[in-house]
């Protein structure tokens, strides 16, 4: 199959082997890995501003430096387009699009299935389609495959290959990357599994094959549910330790000295990011179809969702007992809105919920985050302010960014509520500090 020349304003001689639908935190690093392996890759993205930036070699994904992206655009022909017609003659189409929740916390596959219809209209015999978006078991076979077959008139497993291979991106990590993390692959038949495995092995270090897309879909959910449940456990213990006057951080660190049978998880203001707060709900929703209640998973979700409310109470307690002030009318600086340290991603960040709850309680809330210049969500739109603790009644550490001078922060702030043990890790002991 010979790819056709690009018609979207890219290089006139550009031809592509692989198309990645979705140029976000999964798609761009994936394109980088394939391009560095010598594959001709194009990103298909509906956001024209993103496409323009990609063509200029300007990265908006922290894990892919602009210098690296620009080199790949210049030397390896990495392309970007809004035109789905580029899919006609590529060998493989990888789908890396968001799968959010509705306001009722049910799966929303509209973005993926809408793209599936566009892909189906252009699908050709011999092509491989792989879904990477996190979803519930059965999505690839029961939701995406019928759309691809209906729109194309082709039959999956006979005319084209179809598989699922979950993304495993952890933004900000340098020890495990898209290239080095093993890829789990499950196709609708053995030939589809092998076609997907062969594709990924041209760019990543290791592939683990499973028997079906359903097994691959559940693999990703299990990985994140494992974290959700264990984080819920330490979050619940943190609340108990408050009443028992025991330092939860000391207990976790002590337990972590056991060389077997224990893995440390850290408490905090709640879950954040693109997967862990969302993925469990995909499985609990699907389980109801089988008359099964995932009580353990749902209980963990309840505990984690309650943590911002507990943290608001902790701030109120600290102000009341530590400064003889109420939350209402207090000036509060939230330090960090990214969902984890040293990144700019604030999706599903519990810090945003803490800000909302403090504002609802009458506080005058500002935030400082060296990685997030501004953010806007339902009812909240704020810009990062200078880190001047003395100007506030309390500072709430919601994200423990490494570039902060916590010793100076504690020295200058009238009161500090540390939800991440940033001060403890820095060896700071002060009566000003109230910890989770």
C-alpha positions in Angstrom: 0.0 0.0 0.0 1.6 3.3 -1.1 0.6 6.4 1.0 -0.5 9.4 -0.9 1.1 12.8 -0.6 -0.3 15.1 2.1 -2.9 17.6 1.0 -3.3 19.6 4.2 -0.6 22.2 3.8 2.2 20.0 5.0 5.3 19.2 3.0 4.3 18.4 -0.6 6.3 15.1 -0.6 5.0 14.0 2.8 3.7 10.4 3.0 2.7 8.7 6.2 2.7 5.1 7.6 0.9 5.8 10.9 -1.9 8.2 11.8 -2.5 9.0 15.5 -6.0 10.5 16.1 -5.7 12.8 19.0 -2.8 15.1 19.7 -2.9 15.2 23.5 -0.9 13.9 26.4 -1.0 10.3 24.9 -0.9 11.1 21.2 2.1 13.4 21.0 4.5 11.2 23.1 3.3 8.2 21.0 4.1 10.1 17.8 7.5 11.0 19.2 8.4 7.4 19.9 7.3 6.2 16.4 9.0 9.1 14.7 12.3 8.5 16.6 12.1 4.9 15.4 12.0 6.1 11.8 8.3 5.7 11.1 6.4 8.4 9.2 3.8 9.7 11.5 0.9 12.2 11.3 -1.2 13.5 14.1 -4.9 14.1 13.4 -6.3 16.8 15.7 -9.5 18.8 15.5 -8.0 21.8 17.3 -6.4 24.0 14.6 -4.3 25.9 17.1 -2.7 22.7 18.2 -2.0 21.6 14.6 -0.4 25.0 13.9 1.8 24.7 16.9 2.8 21.1 16.1 3.7 22.0 12.6 6.0 24.8 14.0 7.6 22.3 16.3 6.1 24.0 19.4 5.2 21.4 22.0 2.4 22.0 24.5 3.0 18.6 26.1 5.6 18.7 29.0 6.9 15.2 28.3 7.9 16.2 24.7 10.3 19.2 24.7 9.8 21.7 21.8 13.4 21.1 20.8 12.7 17.4 20.3 9.4 18.0 18.5 11.0 20.6 16.2 13.7 18.1 15.3 11.2 15.4 14.5 9.1 17.7 12.3 12.2 18.9 10.5 14.2 15.7 10.1 11.6 12.8 10.4 8.6 14.5 8.7 6.3 14.3 11.7 3.1 15.9 10.5 -0.1 17.3 11.9 -3.5 17.9 10.3 -7.2 18.5 10.9 -8.1 16.5 7.8 -9.2 13.0 8.4 -8.6 12.2 4.7 -5.0 11.6 5.5 -6.1 8.3 7.0 -6.9 6.9 3.5 -3.6 5.3 2.9 -1.7 4.9 6.1 -1.0 1.4 7.4 -2.2 1.9 10.9 -4.6 4.2 12.7 -4.1 4.7 16.5 -6.9 6.4 18.5 -5.8 8.3 21.5 -8.8 10.5 22.5 -10.4 11.5 25.8 -13.0 9.3 27.5 -14.4 11.5 30.2 -17.4 11.1 32.5 -20.7 12.8 32.2 -22.0 15.0 35.0 -23.8 12.0 36.3 -20.4 10.2 36.4 -21.2 7.8 33.6 -18.9 6.9 30.7 -18.9 9.4 27.8 -17.6 7.7 24.6 -18.9 10.4 22.3 -15.5 11.7 21.3 -14.1 8.2 20.5 -17.2 7.0 18.7 -17.5 10.2 16.7 -13.9 9.8 15.5 -14.7 6.1 14.8 -17.3 7.2 12.3 -14.8 9.5 10.6 -12.2 6.7 10.5 -14.8 4.2 9.1 -15.6 6.5 6.2 -12.0 6.3 5.1 -11.0 2.8 6.2 -9.4 0.6 3.6 -8.7 -3.2 3.4 -5.5 -4.2 5.1 -5.4 -1.3 7.6 -4.9 -1.7 11.4 -7.0 0.3 13.9 -6.0 0.3 17.5 -7.9 2.1 20.3 -5.7 3.4 23.1 -8.3 5.4 25.1 -9.2 4.1 28.5 -12.6 2.5 28.6 -14.7 -0.4 29.9 -14.4 -4.0 28.7 -16.3 -4.5 25.5 -15.9 -1.0 24.0 -13.6 -2.0 21.1 -15.7 -5.1 20.1 -19.2 -3.8 20.9 -19.0 -0.1 20.3 -16.2 0.8 18.0 -16.2 -2.2 15.7 -19.8 -1.9 14.6 -19.2 1.8 13.7 -16.1 1.0 11.7 -17.9 -1.8 9.8 -21.0 0.2 9.2 -19.2 3.2 7.8 -16.6 1.3 5.8 -18.6 -1.7 4.6 -15.7 -3.8 5.6 -15.5 -6.7 8.1 -13.2 -6.6 11.1 -10.9 -9.5 11.3 -11.4 -10.2 7.6 -10.8 -7.0 5.8 -9.0 -5.0 8.5 -7.3 -5.6 11.9 -8.7 -4.2 15.1 -7.2 -4.2 18.6 -7.0 -2.4 21.9 -3.8 -1.3 23.6 -4.2 0.9 26.6 -2.1 4.0 27.1 0.1 3.9 30.2 1.3 7.5 30.4 2.4 9.0 33.7 3.0 12.7 33.0 6.3 14.0 34.3 8.1 10.6 34.7 11.5 10.2 33.1 12.3 6.7 34.4 9.3 5.1 32.6 8.3 6.5 29.2 6.1 5.6 26.3 9.0 3.7 24.8 10.0 1.8 27.9 6.7 0.9 29.5 5.5 -2.5 28.1 2.5 -2.3 25.8 -0.5 -4.6 26.5 -2.2 -5.6 23.2 -5.4 -7.5 22.6 -7.0 -7.9 19.2 -10.4 -9.2 18.1 -8.6 -12.2 16.7 -5.1 -13.6 16.7 -4.1 -11.9 13.4 -5.2 -8.5 14.8 -3.2 -9.1 18.0 -0.1 -9.9 16.0 -0.5 -7.0 13.6 -0.8 -4.6 16.5 2.1 -6.2 18.4 4.3 -6.0 15.3 3.5 -2.3 14.8 4.4 -1.4 18.4 7.5 -3.5 18.5 9.0 -1.2 15.8 9.1 1.6 18.4 8.6 0.3 22.0 10.8 -2.0 24.0 8.3 -4.7 25.0 4.8 -5.9 24.1 2.6 -8.2 26.2 -0.2 -10.0 24.3 -3.5 -10.8 25.9 -6.4 -12.9 24.5 -8.9 -10.2 23.7 -9.5 -6.5 23.6 -11.8 -7.0 26.6 -8.9 -8.3 28.6 -6.7 -5.4 27.6 -9.4 -2.9 28.4 -9.8 -4.4 31.9 -6.1 -4.5 32.4 -5.9 -0.7 32.3 -8.8 -0.3 34.6 -7.3 -2.7 37.1 -4.0 -0.8 37.1 -5.7 2.5 38.1 -8.4 0.9 40.4 -5.4 -0.6 42.3 -4.1 2.9 43.0 -7.6 4.3 43.8 -8.3 1.6 46.4 -4.9 1.9 48.1 -5.0 5.7 48.2 -8.5 5.5 49.7 -7.1 3.2 52.4 -4.4 5.7 53.5 -6.8 8.6 53.1 -9.3 6.9 55.5 -6.4 6.1 57.9 -5.3 9.8 57.7 -8.7 10.8 59.1 -8.5 8.2 61.8 -4.9 9.3 62.7 -6.2 12.8 63.2 -8.5 11.7 65.9 -5.9 9.4 67.4 -3.2 12.1 67.3 -0.9 9.9 65.3 1.2 11.1 62.3 0.0 9.2 59.3 3.1 10.1 57.4 5.3 8.6 60.0 3.3 5.4 60.0 3.4 5.1 56.2 7.2 5.7 56.2 7.7 3.1 58.9 5.6 0.5 57.1 7.5 1.1 53.9 10.7 -0.2 55.6 9.2 -3.7 55.3 11.0 -5.2 52.3 8.1 -7.5 51.3 4.3 -7.5 51.4 3.8 -3.7 51.5 3.7 -0.9 49.0 3.6 2.7 50.3 0.8 5.0 49.1 0.5 8.6 50.2 -2.6 10.4 51.5 -3.7 13.7 50.1 -6.5 16.0 49.3 -8.0 13.6 46.8 -7.4 12.0 43.4 -6.4 13.9 40.3 -5.3 13.4 36.7 -6.7 11.9 33.6 -7.2 8.3 34.8 -7.4 7.4 38.5 -10.4 9.6 39.4 -12.3 8.4 36.3 -11.4 4.8 35.4 -13.1 3.1 38.4 -16.4 4.6 37.4 -16.1 3.0 33.9 -16.0 -0.4 35.5 -18.6 0.1 38.1 -21.0 1.3 35.4 -20.3 -1.7 33.2 -20.6 -4.1 36.1 -24.2 -3.2 36.6 -25.0 -4.7 33.2 -24.0 -8.0 34.7 -26.1 -7.5 37.9 -22.9 -7.1 39.9 -22.1 -4.4 42.4 -18.4 -3.4 42.7 -18.8 -2.3 46.4 -15.1 -2.3 47.2 -14.3 0.0 44.2 -17.3 2.3 44.9 -16.4 2.6 48.6 -12.9 3.7 47.6 -14.4 6.3 45.3 -16.5 7.6 48.1 -13.6 8.0 50.4 -11.4 9.7 47.8 -14.2 12.1 46.7 -14.8 13.1 50.3 -11.1 14.1 50.9 -11.5 17.7 49.6 -14.3 18.2 52.1 -12.2 16.8 54.9 -9.3 19.1 53.9 -11.7 22.1 54.0 -12.5 21.1 57.5 -8.8 20.8 58.3 -8.2 24.3 57.1 -11.1 25.6 59.2 -9.8 23.8 62.2 -6.3 25.3 61.7 -7.6 28.8 61.3 -9.9 28.5 64.3 -7.4 27.0 66.7 -4.2 28.3 65.3 -5.2 31.9 64.4 -8.6 32.4 66.2 -10.1 33.1 62.8 -13.0 31.7 60.7 -12.7 30.6 57.1 -15.2 33.3 56.1 -13.3 36.4 55.4 -9.9 34.8 55.7 -7.3 35.3 52.9 -6.1 31.9 51.9 -3.3 31.0 49.4 -3.5 27.5 47.9 -0.1 26.4 46.9 -0.3 24.2 43.8 -3.3 23.4 41.6 -1.6 20.7 39.4 -2.8 17.3 40.3 0.8 16.1 41.0 4.1 17.7 41.7 6.2 19.4 39.0 3.7 19.2 36.1 1.2 21.6 34.6 -1.7 19.2 34.3 -4.6 20.2 36.5 -7.3 17.9 35.1 -9.5 16.5 37.9 -7.1 18.1 40.5 -8.4 17.9 44.0 -6.8 21.3 44.6 -9.5 22.9 42.4 -12.2 21.3 44.5 -10.6 22.5 47.7 -10.5 26.1 46.3 -14.2 25.8 45.4 -15.1 24.6 48.9 -13.1 27.3 50.6 -14.7 30.0 48.4 -18.1 28.6 49.2 -17.3 28.9 52.8 -16.6 32.6 52.4 -12.8 32.7 52.1 -10.9 35.0 49.8 -8.8 32.4 47.9 -5.8 32.9 45.6 -3.3 30.3 44.3 0.3 30.1 43.4 1.6 27.4 41.0 4.9 27.8 39.0 3.6 25.3 36.5 0.0 26.6 36.0 -0.3 30.2 35.0 -4.1 30.2 35.1 -7.0 27.9 35.1 -10.8 28.1 34.5 -13.5 25.6 35.3 -17.2 25.8 36.3 -17.6 28.9 38.4 -13.8 29.5 38.9 -11.3 31.4 36.9 -8.0 32.3 38.6 -4.5 33.3 37.7 -1.4 32.4 39.7 -0.2 35.1 42.1 3.2 35.8 43.5 4.3 33.6 46.4 4.1 36.1 49.2 2.9 34.1 52.3 3.0 37.0 54.6 0.1 38.6 52.7 -2.3 35.7 53.7 -3.9 34.4 56.8 -3.1 30.8 55.8 -1.2 28.9 53.1 -2.6 25.5 52.1 -0.1 23.2 50.4 -2.2 21.2 48.0 0.6 20.2 45.5 4.2 19.6 46.7 6.2 21.1 43.8 9.9 20.6 44.3 10.9 24.1 43.4 9.3 25.7 46.5 11.4 26.9 49.4 9.3 25.4 52.2 11.6 26.6 54.9 11.0 30.2 53.8 7.3 29.5 53.3 6.9 28.3 56.9 9.0 31.2 58.2 7.0 33.9 56.5 3.4 32.4 56.6 1.3 33.0 59.6 -0.2 29.5 59.3 0.4 26.5 57.0 -1.9 23.6 56.3 0.2 20.9 54.7 -1.9 18.4 52.8 1.1 16.7 51.2 3.7 16.5 54.0 6.0 18.8 52.0 7.2 20.4 55.2 7.8 17.1 56.8 9.8 15.8 53.9 11.9 19.0 54.2 12.6 18.3 57.8 10.6 21.3 59.0 8.9 21.2 62.4 6.9 24.2 63.5 3.8 24.9 65.5 2.6 27.0 62.5 2.2 23.8 60.4 -1.0 21.7 60.5 -0.7 18.5 58.6 -3.2 16.2 57.0 
